[in-house]
Amino acid sequence: MEKINIMINGLPGNVAKRMARVAITDDRFNVVPFSLTGQEIEENTITIDQTPFELIKPDTRDDKISRIKTQFTAFIAIDYTHPTAVNSNALFYTRNQIPFVMGTTGGDREQLEQIVKNSSTPAVIAPNMAKQIVGFQAMMAYTANTFPGLFEGYTLEVKESHQKGKADTSGTAKAMVGYFNQLGTDFDVNKIQMIRDPEVQKKEWGIPEAHLTGHGWHTYTLTSSDGSVLFEFKHNINGRDIYVSGTFDAVLFLNEKLANPDNSKKSYTMMDVLNKA
């Protein structure tokens, strides 16, 4: 199989670094030695496992993308940047006809979908790239659609813990709230409890110290009105490898779509990746 060129954006961020480290040794991919980064990043280059990457900031990317596209005529971008960059990055990708996998959460998600739908550039967009969690979400979506109002009268509590550097509320937690509300709860996503304090994470949650800088723990608790019944759902992830695997599956899926274009659809989800839609 011919190698797929991928451009991993978001270096020197931790998720992007993990992606690059794994991709460099993956025979399926050829890693483009450039990465979009934030204007505030001081470094101009970063080396990962002896592979140097040039970091490209917003004020120079329009000039440099033509040079990159001359070197690599076709590639897929993987975006793990910052929530504030989601929509501007999507505009950049579509304007330059760069298919992309958007793993970054946050931003205006409706506008993000519209940007892709209004373009000729396909993309996979998901708040969570972990296939098993996407499968769990599919189960919840089925339950919500099949048994609406099942938990009517129950109160919902949502807690999510991520590394201190995660700026926004978990996109997965927000999506889960939508399913629970279909099932009868009345919960405002602004009431999701975001835990970002390493001391609280270690002492109160029991998160292993080795994973305080990279984890995603979620707990959803449903309690009946009289307090006699309690349901609790959890998914706790340590490290970032589960996201790497799912993201690369999304790249393979998108590469397949580029080889067999579907003119009726441009925006795909991880659900599509699982279903091979």
N, C-alpha and C positions, 0 to 999 in steps of 0.2 A: 504494500500500500504506500502511495506517495505521501510523504510527510505533510502535515498541515502547518502552515505558518501561523503562529499566534503572537499577538502583542499583549503583554500583561501590563495593564495600567494600574497605577496606585503605589508603585515603589516610591519610597522605601517602607511602605506600610507592611505590617506583619503578615496579613493574608496574602498580599501580592508576593511578598518574599517567599512564603511557603509554596505558593503556586509555581514561581519561577524555579525554585530549588528542585521540585519534583519534575517539572516539565523538561528541564535541561537534560535529564537522564531518561526521558520517556521517548521511545523510538517512534511514537506516532506523531510527534511534534517537532517543529523547528522554531525555536524561540527568537523572535525579532529583538535585537539588542537596543530597544528604545522603550521608554515608558512615560506616559503622561503622569504628571505629578502636580502638586499644589504650588501656587506662586510663592508661598511662605517657606518652601523647602530650600535650605541653603546649599545643599550639595548639587553638583551638576552631573555627577556620575555615581554609580554604585556597582560594586563587584560582588557577584553571588557565585560561589563555587567556581572561581576563576573566570567567570563570564562577565565582562563589563557591560553595563547598561547606561546609555545616555538618558538623563532625566529631562523631560521636555515640559516646560511651564506654559501656562495659558497664553502668555504674551508672545511666545515664539512658535506655538504649535502650528499656526496657519502657514507660516513660512516653511517649517521643517517637514510637514506631512508630504509635500510633493517629492522631496528627496527620499523619504522613506518608501513612498509608493513606487519610486523609480527602482529602488533596490529590491523591493518585495511587491511584485505586481498584485498579489492577492494574499490577504491575511484576515484572520478573525481577531477582533479585540476582545479581551477579557477585562471587565471593569470592576476593580475593587478599590475605588478611590475614596471620596468623602461624600456624605449625604448632600452637602451644598453644591456638589459638582454634577450630580446626576443628570439634571435636565440640560445643562450647557454641554456636557459631554455627549449626550444623545444627539443633540443638534449637530455637534461637530462630526460624529460618526456618520449620520445620515447625509449631511452636506457633502462629505467626502466619500460616500458610498462604501463605508467600512462596516461589514456585518459585525454584530457584537453580542456578547453575553453579559448582561447587566446583573452582577452579583451585589452591587452596592445598594443598600437600603436607603430610605429617606427620599427627599425630593418630592415633587408633585407627581404622584404616580399616574393620575389620569392624563396629565399633560404628556408624561413620558410615553404612555401607550399611544396617544394621538400623534406624537412626533413620528413614531415608527409607522403607524398606519397611513400617515400622509406622505410617506417616503417610498422609495423603491428598495430600501435596505432592510433585510430581515434581521430579527434579533430574538434572543431568548431573554425574557425578563422574569425574575422571580425574587421574592423577599428572602427565600431560603433555598440554597442549592443542595442541601442534604437530601438524598433520594428517600431515605426512610422517613424523614419528617414530612416530606411532600406526600408520601404514601399515607401517613397518619392524617394529614390535612384532607386527603381525598376521602378517607373513612369518615371524617367529621363532616365534610361537605355532603356526602351521601346521607348520613344520619340526619343532618339539618334539613335536607330537601325532602326526605322520606317521612320524618317524624317532627314536623314543625310544632313548636310549643311544648315539646316533651318535658322541658325543665321549667315550665311556667311557674312562677312563684318562688323559684330558687334564687338565692343571691350568689353572685360570682365574685371571686377574688383572684386577681392575676398578678403574679410576681415573676419578674425576669431578671436574671443576673448575667451581665457580660463584663468583659475586661474594662478597666477604667477608661481606656481611650475610645470606647464606642460612644459616639456623640448623640445618637438618636435612640428612640424607643424601638424595641425589636419589631421588625416588620412581620415576623411570624406570629408574635403575640397579638398584634393588631388583627391579622387575618383570622386567628382563632377566636377572638372576641366576636367577629362577624358571624361565625358559625354558632357560637353559644347564644348570641342574640336571636338568631333564627330559631333556636331551640326554646326560646321563651324568656331568657334573661333580659335585663335592661341595664346594660353596662356601658359606660362611657370610656372610650379608649384612653382618655386623659387620666383615668384613675389607675391605669397600669402602674404597678410599683416597679420602678427602675432601680436596681441595686448596682452601684458602681464603686463602692467602698471596699477595698481589698481586705480590711480588717473584719468588716461585717461578713464578707463572703467566706473568709477562712473560719472565723469563730462561730458564727451563727448558722451558716449554710453548710459548713463542712466541705467546702470546695478545696481540693488538693492544692497545696501551695504552688506546685509546679505548673498548675494550669490557671493561676489567677490572671495571668497576662493573655490568656486565650481560652475562653470557654463560653458556653451558652446554656444556662440552666433555666428551665421554665416550669412553673407550677400553676395549674388552674384548679381552683377549689369551688365546688358547688355545694351549697348548704340549703336544705329545705327551710320553709318559713318557720317551722316550730323547732328547728335544730335537731330533729331526730334522725335525719338522713344526711350523709356527706359522701360526695363523690370527689375523687382527686385524680387528675391526669398530670403526668410529668414527662418531660423529655430533657435529659441532662447530657450535654456533650462537652467533653474535655478535648482541647486541642482543635486543630483546623483541618485534619486530614479528610474528614467526612465531606467537607465543602469542596475540597480539591477534586475528589473523585466525581462528585456530582457535576461540578463545573466542566470537567473534561468530557463527561458524557454529553453535556449540553453543546460543547464545541463540535463533537462528532455528529450530533444530530443536526446542527446548523450547517455543517459542511455538506451533509447529505441533502439538505434543502437547497443549498446553492447549486448542487449538481443536478437536482430535479426540482426546479423552481415551481412554487405554487403561487400563481399571480393573484389568487383570491385572499391570501393570508400572508402577513409579514411579521406579526407579533405573536410569539410563542411563549409558553410557560414551561415550568419543569414538569407539570402534569402532562403536557404534550410530549416531552422527552421520555417520560416513563411509558406513555402509551404508544410512543413512536408514531405520533399523528402525522 
